[in-house]
């Protein structure tokens, strides 16, 4: 069964990790947009012509961290679901409507988490 026509914006400063996440999500038949950091992600979020159904961001981004990015993303798109990826997932408090996946995660864990968020 194809995933959906959902579009996921993946924000990850490590190019190799970002490529792997994008590859997995594309194999699961999601449309994927990429950003290497917060400013690039916000530029995509500010484009109202671009559909984004989920923001998946690393917490530990240089400059603007993932939590600040999430807050600014929600200011632009108030109901946007947000998924944080973190090597310290057990220690992260997330606001309502936001989720966390621990790094490293398996393909199955990522698939299940994304599908649970997007319905």
Steps between C-alpha positions, in 0.01 A plus 500: 500500500647838407561724798304810400557812303652648814802728476763492773759773554816338642741733683836343584841666492691174445480445123546122522234456768265730307555299181421174680180637655389643165572169324296306757205739483504499120503119502190522720350715221497833678593818319804646675646848518841553659667774697847504655401743775238720658525797266465282191204320660326827588541623141314189382233539770444864405409397143124459532493334158689200638301232679674363809319240710776426751818671617765250609793677659816409684501660844874577495527734204778759492379857547123474535430170676211272416278628780537862391436391141184318616373811679563718196347237270186492714477880479486460120291181489315463832376143453814354340596169666862496612724199556827552683786258442746482787770280642369612839129431443440385858599842631286714272175665599288581198191720476163352400479407133870431484671160515850360552684210341827384653814478289612261377164372377414214269315534172201330663505738797512801269220365280277421797562836668432700184186302420370541856547877472350536152220254563 
